[in-house]
C-alpha cells in the first residue's frame, strides 16, 4: 500500500507546488513586466484615487452621461464578482420584457430621437460587464448628452470620434467606444 501511496502523495505535492505556486507567480511576474497597466487592472485614477477600470463597465444613469451596455449582474449593475450572462433565450418573455423596458427608458430620456436604437443599448453582454459600446450606440446618445450638458452637438460628436477605437490589429473585433473614458473626457470639457 505504501508503494502506491508514497508516489501519489509526492506527485500531489510537486504538482500543487508547480500549478499552485510556481506557475501563478511566473505568469503574474511576466504579465507585470510586459503589460504593467493591464496586469494592475487597467485602473483609471483621478486625484490619486481609483475611479474605475477600462476593462469593467460602470453604471451611468444620469442623462448628462453616455450610458453603457446593460448589465446582467445582480444584485447591482456591473458587479464584477457576479459576472455572468442572463442566459435568457429569444423565446423567454423576461428577455423581451427587459428589452422593451430599456427601449422605453431610452425613448423617455430622449423623446425627439428618431434614430434606430442600437442593439447593444438594450441587450446585456455575455459577461454583463462590457465597458464598451458601439459607435452607433454612442452616436444615438449624442443629442441627449449635448442638450443636457448645454454643449453643441458638434463638440460631443467630435469627442465620440476621438474616443472611438478601431479594430484590434486592424482586423479583430469591431470599432468601439469605452464609456468610462468618454464620460471622463466629457466631464473635463463640461468643467471648463
C-alpha positions, 0 to 999 in steps of 0.5 A: 500500500505504501508503494502506491501511496508514497508516489501519489502523495509526492506527485500531489505535492510537486504538482500543487507546488508547480500549478499552485505556486510556481506557475501563478507567480511566473505568469503574474511576474511576466504579465507585470513586466510586459503589460504593467497597466493591464496586469494592475487592472487597467485602473483609471485614477483621478486625484490619486484615487481609483475611479474605475477600470477600462476593462469593467463597465460602470453604471451611468444613469444620469442623462448628462452621461453616455450610458453603457451596455446593460448589465446582467449582474445582480444584485447591482449593475456591473458587479464584477464578482457576479459576472455572468450572462442572463442566459435568457433565450429569444423565446423567454418573455423576461428577455423581451420584457427587459428589452422593451423596458430599456427601449422605453427608458431610452425613448423617455430620456430622449423623446425627439430621437428618431434614430434606430436604437442600437442593439447593444443599448438594450441587450446585456453582454455575455459577461454583463460587464462590457465597458464598451459600446458601439459607435452607433450606440454612442452616436444615438446618445449624442443629442441627449448628452449635448442638450443636457450638458448645454454643449453643441452637438458638434463638440460631443460628436467630435469627442465620440470620434476621438474616443472611438477605437478601431479594430484590434490589429486592424482586423479583430473585433469591431470599432468601439467606444469605452464609456468610462473614458468618454464620460471622463473626457466629457466631464473635463470639457463640461468643467471648463 
